Amino acid sequence: MSVTIFHNPRCSKSRETLALLEQKSIQPEIIEYLKTPLNHEQISILVKQLGFSSVRQLMRTKEDIYKELDLKNEHDENVLIAAMVSNPKLIERPIVVNNNKAALGRPPENILSVL
């Protein structure tokens, strides 16, 4: 099993999700996406793997940068993805990927569906 977690160690839900994986004896590949930002293609793939109908479902809409960039009124998916590439804080976390399926760890137990 090759499991990846897109992780922010400062986020309690992300830490809880990583702990849940470790409790299941899973040692995931950990990608700290704030240090290693995702590109346009990676974000597009994650949206599909998560089963989201819009990239906005992967966005942290309460972040200040979301408001500063006036993304609420943006409807072009490519513009939204570009904003996440430039500002990785906009990406919701944590995301766990296993076998081309992904789950958002909010709450952490959500990830059990992809294990």
N, C-alpha and C positions, 0 to 999 in steps of 0.2 A: 504494500500500500504506500503510495507516494502522496503525502498530504502536505499542502502548503498553507501557511497562514500569513495574510497581509496584516501586519501587527503594528500597533503603536504602544510601546511599553508604558507611556504615561496615561493610557486609557484603562480604567478599571474593567470595563467589559472585555477589552482585548486581553488583559492579564487573566481574567477569569476564564476566558475561552481557551487560552493557552494552557492553563492549569487543568481544564477539563480534558484536553487532548492528552496531556501527560498522565492524568489519572487512568486513561484508557490505554496506557503504555504506547502511545503514539508520539514519536519524535518528529514533528513536522519540520519542513524547511521553513525558516522564519524570514520573512521579507519585511523589513522596517521601511514601509513605503514612503515615509517622510524623508528618509536618508537616501533611498533608492526609488525615486519617483517612477510611476508607471507611465508608459507611452500611450498614444491614442489607440493603437491596436489592442494592447493589453486590457485597457478599460472597456473597449467594445466587446471583447471576448468575455470578460467578467460579467457584463450586463446580460449577455446571452446565457452564460452558465448559471446565473442566478435566476433566470426566468423572468427578468424584469421587462416590462413593456416600454419603459422609458429610462434613459440614463439618469434622469432626475431622481429616480428611486434610490440611486447609489450616492446621492449628494447629501451633505450635511447642510441643510437649508437654514440652520440657525447660526451658522458661522458668520462673523462680521464681514468677511470677504465676499460671501454670497450676496449680502446686502449692498456692499460697496460696488460690486460689479453689476448690480441690478439684474441678477440672473433670474429673478422671479418672473420677469416679463420676456425672457428669452425662450424661444421655441425651437431653435435650430439645435438638434442633437450634437452636431459637430462642434458648435460653439460651446456647448456645455461640457463636452469632453475636453476641449482645448483648455477650458477654465480649470478643470481638474488636473490636467497635465501640468499646467503652470502653477497651480495652487493645490498641492496634494492634501492639504488640510480639509478640502471640500469632500474628500472621499470618505464615505461611511465606513466604519470599522467595527470589529474585525471581520475579515472575509476568509473563510476556509474553503479550499479547493481540493477535491479528491475525484480522480477519474472523470474529468471534464464536467463535474457537477460542483456547484458552489453554494454556500449558505452564508448568510450574514449572522454573526454571533450576537444578535440582539433579540432576545436574551441568549446567553451562551449555549443553552440547550438546543437552539435551532440547528446547530452544526451537526448534531447527531444524525440528521436525515441524510447526510452525504458520506457518512463513515461506513 
